[in-house]
Amino acid sequence: KREISNFDYLMYLNTLAGRSYNDYMQYPVFPWVLADYHSETLNLADPHTFRDLSKPMGAQTVERKQKFIQRFNEVEKSEGDLSAQCHYCTHYSSAIIVASYLVRMEPFTQTFCSLQGGSFDVADRMFHSVKSTWESASRDNMSDVRELIPEFFYLPEFLTNANHFEFGCMQDGTVLGDVQLPPWADGDPHKFILLHRQALESDYVSAHLHRWIDLIFGHKQHGSAAVEAVNTYHPYFYGDKMDLNNIKDPLIKSTILGFISNFGQIPKQLFTKPHPSRNAQGKSSAGRETGLFLHSSGILPPFVSSLQNLKLSPVTIKEYPKGAIGHIVHTEKGILAVEKNKILIPPLWSKTFCWGFEDFTCCFGNYGSEKNVTTFECMADWGKCLCAVCPSATTIITSGTSSVVCVWEFSLVKDKVKCLSLRQALYGHTQAVTCLAASVSYSIFVSGSDDRTCIIWDLNQLTFINQLPAHEESLCSVAINNSTRDC
């Protein structure tokens, strides 16, 4: 019905099929959606840009498909055990595949080494290039039919070797570091993720994704339909089809369990009939135009596409602030604004927090009133406050000349702030912190400093997450995109 994105729907199906981030052996599985990893620009209007979603990875080329069909038939010709008749003896999703994709990030680095016997794999077999991995899984390697994981559509960090792990050198002398990206990504992991996500939400994928769902979660998962689609796997992969309780021999049972643990498991079957296709672009199930006006690329258009499209709102904003605007909040009832060194407190936005006084105190007040109701002196111990952000109704984050980021908790009693106490002092910057931003959606907040660094902190644990590369100048403003998590 186009009420949710392709990404959200695939995550929903994975969850229903018993696949989870908590289990490497049953990790969420996503499809390869592109076949073009060599062009300078990515053309999402060209069908040849995309992988054939109606076929499994083992049947992407005619030559490879025939080899797997031949393997399937050879068991019957040799009068072997027909219960072991299959096209593929390897799986499209396993613990080692997941760990190899994410090996540049902890804790997956240690997981990968553990699965490999305590060390990294031979450099030439490591995940080092998106293009070469696609060619291996779709064409070159008869033992490689891997699909993708969700991170390929939202997490650029797994493509960079930020921890500087030494993976060794390939036979051609190439030192393994960051993952080699297609030319159309311009060497930028963020651009790769953005374009890859656009491809997933594109018209072509929307029109053909149901065929891939039939292969992985649907009626072509096993049986005669799977044989016809060249989509059968070793019987041990079908964990829910095997009754281990009836296997008396402990050696055979442990062999089967070890096989599943090492090589993966078919998801639980969700559909026994062909999955319907997604509705045509812009049409709901009732034939009405939907409210999502998307580009052909499948993403929402940018907020400002042309200055000529901007029009002055007929709604008059209350002219309350008498100085420079510091904080603006858009609510269902209208737009609220307060002056510099003052922020509004969610979720009612009726209270304000104010700082920047000569005696280093801070104040709470009511929106629309210049009178400060409650004053606190506890912030004076941390120097002059230069910025603040209020992510929740009980939390305020401040910082300034001391370079320390302070997280405060406060409580309201009968509509009045009665207590303001320091919950955590966070150290990381070496000069004054000039700007702050928070995202409740991703449970992070960001601080920018005169030392030209930007630090991302965990909003729940109040711990360091990452430090962004040094900026050319001192930072004066930071922001978090609640759609992409970009800072």
C-alpha positions as CSV (number, residue, x, y, z in Angstrom):
1,K,0.0,0.0,0.0
2,R,3.1,2.3,0.1
3,E,2.4,3.1,3.8
4,I,5.9,2.1,4.8
5,S,9.2,1.9,2.9
6,N,10.7,-1.2,1.3
7,F,13.4,-1.2,4.0
8,D,10.9,-1.1,6.9
9,Y,8.9,-3.9,5.2
10,L,11.9,-6.2,4.8
11,M,12.9,-5.6,8.4
12,Y,9.3,-6.5,9.4
13,L,9.5,-9.8,7.4
14,N,12.8,-10.7,8.9
15,T,11.5,-10.2,12.4
16,L,8.4,-12.4,11.7
17,A,10.7,-15.0,10.2
18,G,12.7,-15.3,13.4
19,R,15.7,-13.3,12.3
20,S,17.3,-10.8,14.7
21,Y,20.4,-8.6,15.3
22,N,20.9,-10.7,18.4
23,D,21.7,-13.9,16.4
24,Y,24.5,-14.0,13.9
25,M,23.3,-17.3,12.6
26,Q,19.8,-15.8,11.9
27,Y,20.8,-12.2,11.1
28,P,18.3,-10.1,9.0
29,V,18.9,-10.8,5.3
30,F,18.5,-8.1,2.6
31,P,18.9,-8.5,-1.1
32,W,21.5,-7.3,-3.5
33,V,19.5,-4.7,-5.4
34,L,22.1,-3.3,-7.8
35,A,24.2,-4.9,-10.6
36,D,26.1,-1.8,-11.6
37,Y,29.3,-1.3,-9.6
38,H,31.4,0.1,-12.4
39,S,29.7,3.2,-13.8
40,E,30.7,6.8,-12.9
41,T,27.1,7.7,-12.2
42,L,24.2,5.5,-11.0
43,N,21.2,5.6,-13.3
44,L,18.2,4.4,-11.3
45,A,15.9,4.8,-14.3
46,D,17.7,2.0,-16.2
47,P,16.5,-1.5,-15.5
48,H,20.0,-2.9,-16.4
49,T,21.3,-1.1,-13.3
50,F,19.5,-3.6,-11.1
51,R,20.0,-7.2,-10.1
52,D,17.3,-9.7,-11.3
53,L,15.2,-10.0,-8.1
54,S,13.2,-12.9,-9.5
55,K,16.3,-15.2,-9.4
56,P,18.5,-16.3,-6.4
57,M,22.2,-15.2,-6.4
58,G,23.2,-18.6,-7.9
59,A,21.1,-17.9,-11.1
60,Q,22.1,-14.4,-11.9
61,T,24.0,-15.6,-15.0
62,V,23.0,-18.3,-17.4
63,E,26.3,-20.2,-17.2
64,R,26.3,-20.3,-13.4
65,K,22.6,-21.3,-13.3
66,Q,23.3,-24.3,-15.6
67,K,26.2,-25.4,-13.4
68,F,23.9,-25.5,-10.3
69,I,21.2,-27.3,-12.2
70,Q,23.8,-29.8,-13.3
71,R,24.8,-30.3,-9.6
72,F,21.2,-30.9,-8.7
73,N,20.7,-33.5,-11.4
74,E,23.9,-35.3,-10.7
75,V,22.6,-36.6,-7.4
76,E,19.7,-38.3,-9.1
77,K,21.8,-39.7,-12.0
78,S,24.2,-41.2,-9.5
79,E,21.4,-42.8,-7.6
80,G,22.5,-40.9,-4.5
81,D,20.5,-39.9,-1.4
82,L,17.7,-37.8,-3.1
83,S,17.0,-36.2,0.3
84,A,20.4,-34.4,-0.1
85,Q,19.5,-33.2,-3.6
86,C,20.0,-29.5,-3.8
87,H,21.4,-26.6,-5.9
88,Y,23.5,-25.0,-3.1
89,C,25.6,-26.5,-0.4
90,T,26.4,-23.0,1.0
91,H,24.0,-20.4,2.3
92,Y,23.2,-16.8,1.5
93,S,23.3,-15.7,5.2
94,S,25.6,-17.1,8.0
95,A,27.5,-15.9,11.0
96,I,30.7,-15.7,9.1
97,I,29.1,-13.7,6.3
98,V,27.7,-11.2,8.7
99,A,31.0,-10.9,10.6
100,S,33.0,-10.5,7.4
101,Y,30.8,-7.6,6.3
102,L,31.1,-5.9,9.7
103,V,34.7,-6.9,10.5
104,R,35.9,-3.3,10.6
105,M,33.7,-2.5,13.6
106,E,33.7,-4.0,17.1
107,P,32.5,-6.3,18.5
108,F,32.2,-7.9,15.0
109,T,36.0,-7.8,14.6
110,Q,36.5,-10.1,17.6
111,T,33.5,-12.3,16.4
112,F,35.1,-12.7,13.0
113,C,38.5,-13.6,14.5
114,S,36.8,-16.1,16.8
115,L,35.0,-17.8,13.9
116,Q,38.3,-17.9,12.0
117,G,40.2,-19.6,14.8
118,G,41.7,-16.5,16.4
119,S,42.9,-14.4,13.5
120,F,41.8,-12.6,10.3
121,D,41.3,-14.6,7.1
122,V,43.7,-14.5,4.2
123,A,43.6,-10.9,2.8
124,D,42.3,-11.9,-0.6
125,R,39.3,-13.6,1.0
126,M,38.4,-10.7,3.2
127,F,35.5,-8.3,2.4
128,H,37.4,-5.5,0.7
129,S,35.4,-4.3,-2.3
130,V,31.7,-4.0,-3.0
131,K,32.3,-4.7,-6.7
132,S,34.4,-7.8,-6.3
133,T,32.0,-9.2,-3.6
134,W,29.1,-8.8,-6.0
135,E,31.0,-10.5,-8.8
136,S,32.0,-13.4,-6.5
137,A,28.4,-13.9,-5.2
138,S,26.7,-13.5,-8.5
139,R,29.1,-14.9,-11.1
140,D,32.6,-16.2,-10.2
141,N,32.5,-18.3,-7.1
142,M,30.4,-21.5,-7.0
143,S,30.5,-21.6,-3.2
144,D,29.4,-18.0,-2.7
145,V,25.7,-17.1,-3.0
146,R,25.7,-14.5,-0.2
147,E,23.1,-11.8,0.1
148,L,23.4,-8.5,2.0
149,I,22.6,-7.3,5.6
150,P,20.6,-4.2,6.6
151,E,23.7,-2.2,7.4
152,F,24.3,-1.8,3.6
153,F,21.4,0.6,3.6
154,Y,22.0,2.8,6.6
155,L,25.5,2.5,8.2
156,P,28.4,4.1,6.4
157,E,30.8,3.4,9.4
158,F,31.1,-0.3,8.6
159,L,32.8,0.6,5.3
160,T,35.8,2.4,6.9
161,N,38.7,1.0,8.9
162,A,38.4,3.7,11.5
163,N,40.1,1.4,14.1
164,H,43.1,0.9,11.8
165,F,43.1,-2.9,12.0
166,E,45.9,-4.6,10.1
167,F,44.2,-7.0,7.7
168,G,47.3,-7.6,5.7
169,C,48.0,-7.3,2.0
170,M,46.5,-8.9,-1.0
171,Q,48.5,-10.8,-3.6
172,D,48.6,-7.8,-5.8
173,G,50.2,-5.8,-3.0
174,T,47.0,-3.9,-2.0
175,V,46.9,-3.1,1.7
176,L,43.5,-3.8,3.1
177,G,41.9,-0.8,4.8
178,D,38.6,0.9,3.9
179,V,36.2,-1.0,1.6
180,Q,36.6,-0.1,-2.0
181,L,33.4,1.6,-3.2
182,P,31.9,1.8,-6.8
183,P,32.9,4.8,-8.9
184,W,29.5,6.4,-8.5
185,A,30.1,6.7,-4.7
186,D,33.1,9.0,-5.3
187,G,34.9,7.2,-2.5
188,D,32.4,8.6,0.1
189,P,30.7,5.9,2.3
190,H,27.9,8.3,3.1
191,K,27.1,8.8,-0.6
192,F,27.3,5.0,-1.2
193,I,24.7,4.4,1.6
194,L,22.5,7.2,0.4
195,L,22.4,6.0,-3.2
196,H,22.1,2.4,-2.2
197,R,19.1,3.3,0.0
198,Q,17.6,5.2,-2.9
199,A,18.1,2.1,-5.1
200,L,16.2,0.0,-2.5
201,E,13.3,2.4,-2.5
202,S,13.3,3.0,-6.3
203,D,10.5,2.2,-8.7
204,Y,12.2,-0.8,-10.2
205,V,12.9,-2.5,-6.9
206,S,9.4,-1.6,-5.6
207,A,7.9,-3.3,-8.7
208,H,10.1,-6.5,-8.4
209,L,10.9,-6.9,-4.7
210,H,7.9,-9.3,-4.2
211,R,9.7,-11.9,-6.4
212,W,12.7,-11.9,-4.1
213,I,10.4,-12.2,-1.1
214,D,8.9,-15.3,-2.7
215,L,12.5,-16.8,-2.8
216,I,13.5,-16.0,0.7
217,F,10.3,-16.0,2.8
218,G,7.6,-17.3,0.4
219,H,6.3,-20.2,-1.7
220,K,9.6,-20.6,-3.7
221,Q,11.5,-21.3,-0.5
222,H,11.3,-25.1,-0.8
223,G,9.4,-27.8,-2.7
224,S,8.8,-28.0,-6.5
225,A,8.5,-24.3,-6.8
226,A,12.0,-23.9,-5.3
227,V,13.4,-26.6,-7.7
228,E,12.0,-24.7,-10.7
229,A,13.4,-21.4,-9.5
230,V,16.9,-23.0,-8.9
231,N,16.5,-22.1,-5.2
232,T,17.0,-25.3,-3.2
233,Y,19.6,-25.6,-0.4
234,H,21.1,-28.5,1.6
235,P,18.5,-30.1,3.7
236,Y,20.3,-29.2,6.9
237,F,19.7,-25.5,6.1
238,Y,15.9,-26.1,6.6
239,G,16.1,-26.2,10.4
240,D,12.3,-26.0,10.9
241,K,11.8,-28.9,8.5
242,M,14.0,-31.3,10.4
243,D,12.9,-33.1,13.5
244,L,16.0,-33.4,15.5
245,N,14.1,-35.2,18.3
246,N,13.7,-38.3,16.2
247,I,17.5,-38.5,15.5
248,K,18.8,-41.0,18.0
249,D,22.5,-40.9,17.0
250,P,24.1,-38.1,19.0
251,L,27.0,-37.8,16.5
252,I,24.6,-37.2,13.6
253,K,22.6,-34.7,15.7
254,S,25.7,-32.7,16.7
255,T,26.8,-32.8,13.1
256,I,23.5,-31.3,11.9
257,L,23.6,-28.6,14.6
258,G,27.2,-27.7,13.9
259,F,26.3,-27.5,10.2
260,I,23.5,-25.1,10.9
261,S,25.6,-23.0,13.3
262,N,28.4,-22.7,10.8
263,F,26.6,-22.3,7.5
264,G,23.3,-20.6,8.2
265,Q,19.6,-21.3,8.3
266,I,16.7,-20.7,6.0
267,P,14.2,-18.2,7.4
268,K,10.8,-19.4,8.6
269,Q,8.4,-19.5,5.7
270,L,5.9,-16.7,5.9
271,F,3.9,-17.1,2.6
272,T,2.6,-20.1,0.8
273,K,1.2,-18.2,-2.2
274,P,2.9,-15.7,-4.5
275,H,3.5,-12.4,-2.8
276,P,1.5,-9.4,-4.3
277,S,3.5,-6.6,-6.0
278,R,3.7,-3.2,-4.5
279,N,1.1,-0.7,-5.7
280,A,2.1,1.6,-8.5
281,Q,3.9,4.9,-7.6
282,G,1.6,7.4,-6.0
283,K,-1.5,5.1,-5.8
284,S,-3.0,3.7,-2.6
285,S,-4.9,0.4,-2.5
286,A,-8.2,2.3,-3.2
287,G,-6.7,4.0,-6.2
288,R,-6.4,7.4,-4.4
289,E,-3.2,9.4,-4.6
290,T,-1.0,8.8,-1.6
291,G,0.5,11.5,0.5
292,L,4.1,10.5,-0.2
293,F,5.3,12.5,-3.1
294,L,8.6,10.8,-4.0
295,H,11.2,11.3,-6.6
296,S,11.7,8.5,-9.1
297,S,14.7,7.6,-7.0
298,G,12.3,6.7,-4.2
299,I,13.2,9.2,-1.5
300,L,11.5,12.3,-0.2
301,P,12.5,15.5,-2.1
302,P,14.7,17.9,-0.3
303,F,13.1,20.6,1.9
304,V,14.2,23.4,-0.4
305,S,14.4,22.6,-4.1
306,S,14.2,26.1,-5.4
307,L,14.0,29.5,-3.7
308,Q,11.1,30.4,-6.0
309,N,9.0,27.7,-4.3
310,L,9.3,29.4,-0.9
311,K,6.3,31.4,0.0
312,L,5.6,33.6,3.0
313,S,3.3,31.9,5.5
314,P,0.0,33.8,6.0
315,V,0.2,32.8,9.7
316,T,1.6,35.6,11.9
317,I,4.2,34.5,14.3
318,K,3.9,36.0,17.8
319,E,6.5,38.8,18.0
320,Y,7.7,37.9,21.5
321,P,11.5,37.8,21.2
322,K,13.1,41.2,21.5
323,G,16.6,40.1,20.5
324,A,18.3,37.6,18.3
325,I,16.4,34.3,18.0
326,G,18.0,31.4,19.8
327,H,15.5,28.5,19.6
328,I,12.5,27.8,17.3
329,V,9.9,25.0,17.9
330,H,7.2,24.1,15.5
331,T,4.1,22.7,17.1
332,E,0.6,21.7,15.9
333,K,-0.7,25.1,17.2
334,G,2.0,27.2,15.7
335,I,5.6,28.3,15.9
336,L,7.3,29.2,19.2
337,A,10.5,31.2,19.3
338,V,12.7,32.5,22.1
339,E,15.7,34.8,22.1
340,K,19.4,33.9,22.3
341,N,20.7,32.0,25.4
342,K,17.2,30.5,26.0
343,I,15.6,27.2,25.0
344,L,12.1,25.7,25.3
345,I,11.6,22.6,27.4
346,P,9.6,19.7,25.9
347,P,7.0,18.3,25.6
348,L,4.6,21.1,26.5
349,W,7.1,23.9,25.5
350,S,5.6,26.2,28.2
351,K,8.8,26.4,30.3
352,T,12.1,28.0,29.3
353,F,15.7,27.5,30.4
354,C,17.9,30.6,30.3
355,W,21.7,31.1,30.7
356,G,24.5,33.6,29.9
357,F,24.3,35.8,33.0
358,E,27.4,37.6,34.4
359,D,27.3,35.6,37.7
360,F,27.1,32.3,35.7
361,T,23.7,31.4,37.1
362,C,20.9,29.9,35.1
363,C,17.1,30.4,35.3
364,F,13.8,28.7,34.5
365,G,10.8,30.7,33.4
366,N,7.5,30.6,31.6
367,Y,7.2,31.0,27.8
368,G,5.9,34.5,26.9
369,S,7.1,36.0,30.1
370,E,10.3,37.9,30.8
371,K,10.2,37.0,34.5
372,N,12.5,34.3,35.7
373,V,10.7,32.0,38.1
374,T,13.6,30.0,39.5
375,T,17.3,30.7,39.6
376,F,20.1,28.1,40.3
377,E,23.8,28.8,41.0
378,C,25.1,25.2,40.6
379,M,26.3,25.9,37.0
380,A,28.8,28.5,38.2
381,D,31.3,25.8,39.1
382,W,31.7,25.0,35.4
383,G,32.6,28.4,34.0
384,K,30.6,30.5,31.5
385,C,27.8,28.6,29.8
386,L,27.8,29.1,26.0
387,C,25.3,26.6,24.8
388,A,22.5,24.3,26.0
389,V,20.1,21.7,24.7
390,C,17.0,20.1,26.3
391,P,16.3,16.6,24.9
392,S,13.6,15.6,27.4
393,A,11.3,17.0,30.1
394,T,13.9,16.2,32.8
395,T,17.3,16.6,31.2
396,I,19.3,19.6,30.2
397,I,22.8,19.5,28.6
398,T,25.1,22.5,29.0
399,S,28.7,23.4,28.2
400,G,30.9,26.4,27.7
401,T,34.4,27.8,28.5
402,S,35.3,24.9,30.8
403,S,35.2,22.5,27.8
404,V,33.3,20.0,29.9
405,V,29.9,18.9,28.8
406,C,27.5,18.7,31.7
407,V,24.3,16.7,31.8
408,W,21.8,17.9,34.4
409,E,18.6,16.5,35.8
410,F,15.8,18.6,37.1
411,S,12.3,18.0,38.6
412,L,9.0,19.8,38.4
413,V,6.8,20.1,41.5
414,K,3.5,21.8,41.0
415,D,4.7,23.4,37.8
416,K,7.8,24.7,39.4
417,V,11.4,23.6,39.0
418,K,12.6,22.5,42.5
419,C,15.9,20.8,41.8
420,L,18.7,20.9,39.3
421,S,21.5,18.3,39.9
422,L,24.5,17.3,37.9
423,R,24.1,13.7,36.5
424,Q,27.3,13.4,34.6
425,A,30.3,15.5,33.5
426,L,31.7,14.5,30.2
427,Y,35.4,15.2,29.3
428,G,36.7,15.1,25.7
429,H,37.2,18.6,24.4
430,T,40.3,20.8,25.0
431,Q,38.7,24.2,24.4
432,A,35.4,25.9,24.8
433,V,32.3,24.0,23.7
434,T,30.3,26.4,21.5
435,C,27.4,24.3,20.2
436,L,25.2,21.3,21.1
437,A,22.5,19.2,19.4
438,A,20.5,16.2,20.5
439,S,18.5,13.5,18.9
440,V,16.0,11.5,21.0
441,S,15.3,9.2,18.0
442,Y,18.8,7.9,17.9
443,S,19.6,8.5,21.6
444,I,22.7,10.6,20.8
445,F,23.9,14.2,21.3
446,V,26.7,16.1,19.7
447,S,29.1,18.8,21.0
448,G,31.2,21.1,18.8
449,S,34.2,23.0,20.1
450,D,36.7,25.7,19.4
451,D,39.3,22.9,19.3
452,R,37.7,22.1,15.9
453,T,36.4,18.7,17.0
454,C,32.9,17.3,17.2
455,I,32.1,14.5,19.6
456,I,29.1,12.2,19.5
457,W,27.8,11.0,22.9
458,D,25.4,8.3,24.0
459,L,22.3,10.0,25.4
460,N,21.3,7.0,27.5
461,Q,24.6,5.8,28.8
462,L,26.3,9.3,28.8
463,T,29.4,7.8,27.2
464,F,31.7,8.7,24.3
465,I,30.7,7.1,21.0
466,N,32.9,8.7,18.3
467,Q,34.9,11.8,17.4
468,L,34.4,13.3,14.0
469,P,37.4,14.4,12.0
470,A,38.8,17.8,12.8
471,H,37.1,20.7,11.1
472,E,39.0,23.5,9.3
473,E,37.7,26.1,11.8
474,S,36.2,26.4,15.2
475,L,32.6,25.0,15.3
476,C,29.7,27.4,15.8
477,S,26.8,25.2,15.0
478,V,25.9,21.4,14.9
479,A,22.8,19.6,13.9
480,I,21.6,16.0,13.7
481,N,19.4,14.6,10.8
482,N,16.7,12.6,12.5
483,S,16.1,10.7,9.2
484,T,19.6,9.6,8.5
485,R,21.5,10.1,11.8
486,D,24.0,12.2,10.0
487,C,25.7,15.0,12.0
